Amino acid sequence: MIYTVTVNPAIDKILFLDVFERSRTNRLTKTLEMIGGKGTHVSINLNLQGVKNVALGIAFGENGKKIIRQLRAMGVEEKFLEYQIDGIESRTNYEIVENDHSCTMVTEKGPKLPARITDDLTRQIQALVKEGDSLILTGDASNVEDIAIYSKITTWAKDHKVKVFLDASGDSLLESLSSTPFLIKPNIEELSFIAGKELKTIDDILLAIRGLDKFTIPIIAMTWNQNGAIVKHMDDVFYVNPVEVNTVNEAGCGDAFLSAIVAGLEKGQDMMDILKEAAAIAAATAESEVTVGFDKDRVKELVEKARIERISI
């Protein structure tokens, strides 16, 4: 079984306008509301690919109830821990989408999670997840009192022969490298953070990826905004060319990309085929106004346009 974990889920409010101007009244042309949080997005996208999974996470207040309702409405099996504490709500994120399709995120930090609550989550994971399962740990954990939560869960998972797919940032990512997750999915900014310098070229990126060899992480998948992705799988390195589409909203493309890798591995596909599918799903997601989900028929069309190159490191 595949389990996704979202410690800091959200409601995404997507705000469309012509051009965002600072210190001016900006009039919206349209608004949409969607579920937010990387793990929830991965769960929804896995469902669309026919891969059964269970969404785990922590939800607070009325926003938390709304998150759970949206997961269920999208056919996702969820086992969220739900808390009703006065004055505490799961966060709301705001995404500003302009006519030129540029996206600006304004995110709430989310409620501070004391160790007693994340300990509840850890105990739930240890009770549910069994040998041979996969565990997808995603998203910002800067609101968690125990900054080593991902590292502790990954260490436990490794001891119990559970694969961990980690999509984290900042100290949560750094802290977890030594516990050897099965996959990490940094974006270019996060890999730059690990390397301690800005990465601008493919050579810079390859050098930074080579610097992670000591952690023996089987798969490193670095997404590179509109430039595609670079993926190291064991001794092979691939450049995933971006599939050209009419981008409407680029938010959520990284989550879609990760979901396709997880789904492809679950189905036992060849890595080259997995990455073609991942490129197509990410592109189909970019064509949508919302931050999660894609047109499955469109993915079939875009797979034919996906180009993957094997490169030397």
Secondary structure, 3 states (H helix, E strand, C coil): CEEEEECCCEEEEEEECCCCCCCCCCCCCEEEEEEECHHHHHHHHHHHCCCCEEEEEEEEHHHHHHHHHHHHHCCCEECCEEECCCCCCCEEEEEEECCCCCEEEEECCCCCECHHHHHHHHHHHHHHCCCCCEEEEECCCCCECCCCHHHHHHHHHHHCCCEEEEECCHHHHHHHHCCCCCEECCEHHHHHHHHCCCCCCHHHHHHHHHCCHHHCCCEEEEECHHHCEEEEECCEEEEECCCCCCCCCCCCHHHHHHHHHHHHHHCCCCHHHHHHHHHHHHHHHHCCCCCCCCCHHHHHHHHCCCCEEEECC
